Amino acid sequence: MRIAVTIFLTDETITPTALARELEQRGYAGLYLPEHTHIPVERATPYPAGGDLPPEYGRTLDPFVALGQAAAVTERLCLGTGVTLVAQHDPIGLAKQVATLDHLSGGRFTLGLGFGWNVEEAADHGVRWRTRRELVRDRMALMRALWSEEPVAHDGEFASVRASSAHPKPAQKPRGPVVGPRTLVGGAAGPTLFAHIGEYADGWLPIGGRGLSESLPVLRAAWADAGRDPAALQVVPYAVLPTPGKLAHYAALGIEEVVLQLPPAGETEVLRVLDAYAAFL
């Protein structure tokens, strides 16, 4: 099983370059970074985990800039977002960022994407909350058009783009309906999410990994209904606090990669946790 990590990198934590070097040297598979552009102070949306929102949410580094630094100092470490809030981006600009990072890293990028939980943050980006899932679906289609080998136009409900010359292309080659980098969709289990995964992604990025025994058969059925290859589905439990029993359970379910949670801390504390996680490598 491949062991990757995620962390809220901020202006107060270990740096992207220091962490990336340590991860590659220690044999970790990948580094995934979350995204929040800002956290409005006047916020009615509750923190999904309960209690007060941790301060690192408002200090998060831009994941594409940080992962670009990580790519520059590593050769094998996979790099990903967990998650990119696609609804909060201009899709033409985001397509360029994603393709550039995948190209420069030699195809090491995973686009983990999600629909968001913070209504106020999304509203400042002009996102209508009730339509955000379909907005993301449309923006992913637009980006696939720009990533295609031949110029392809997209005329969608929310955005359009003319058939265009758009380079660089992502290093990873098309896979069935998926064009672009490895793409994993985050979110809670349900028919809408699983339909999105079957339509334009390589798999699922479930936060915490709870309830997979019940959810995986439903996802696999939706995947088959979409005409996808059963062997191609990827499920990557995300932000996991590991135990030997938990990882053994994932392995029994056929899961090949797990993303472990690191604390949003300085170098000394992060390296201490990496030492502890080494038992799972």
Secondary structure as UniProt FT lines:
FT   STRAND          2..6
FT   TURN            11..12
FT   HELIX           16..26
FT   STRAND          30..33
FT   TURN            48..49
FT   HELIX           55..58
FT   HELIX           63..72
FT   STRAND          78..81
FT   STRAND          84..85
FT   HELIX           86..88
FT   HELIX           91..104
FT   TURN            105..106
FT   STRAND          109..114
FT   HELIX           119..124
FT   TURN            125..126
FT   HELIX           129..131
FT   HELIX           132..147
FT   STRAND          154..155
FT   STRAND          160..161
FT   TURN            176..177
FT   STRAND          182..186
FT   HELIX           191..200
FT   STRAND          203..205
FT   TURN            208..211
FT   HELIX           212..225
FT   TURN            226..227
FT   HELIX           230..232
FT   STRAND          234..235
FT   HELIX           244..252
FT   TURN            253..254
FT   STRAND          257..261
FT   HELIX           267..277
FT   HELIX           278..280
//
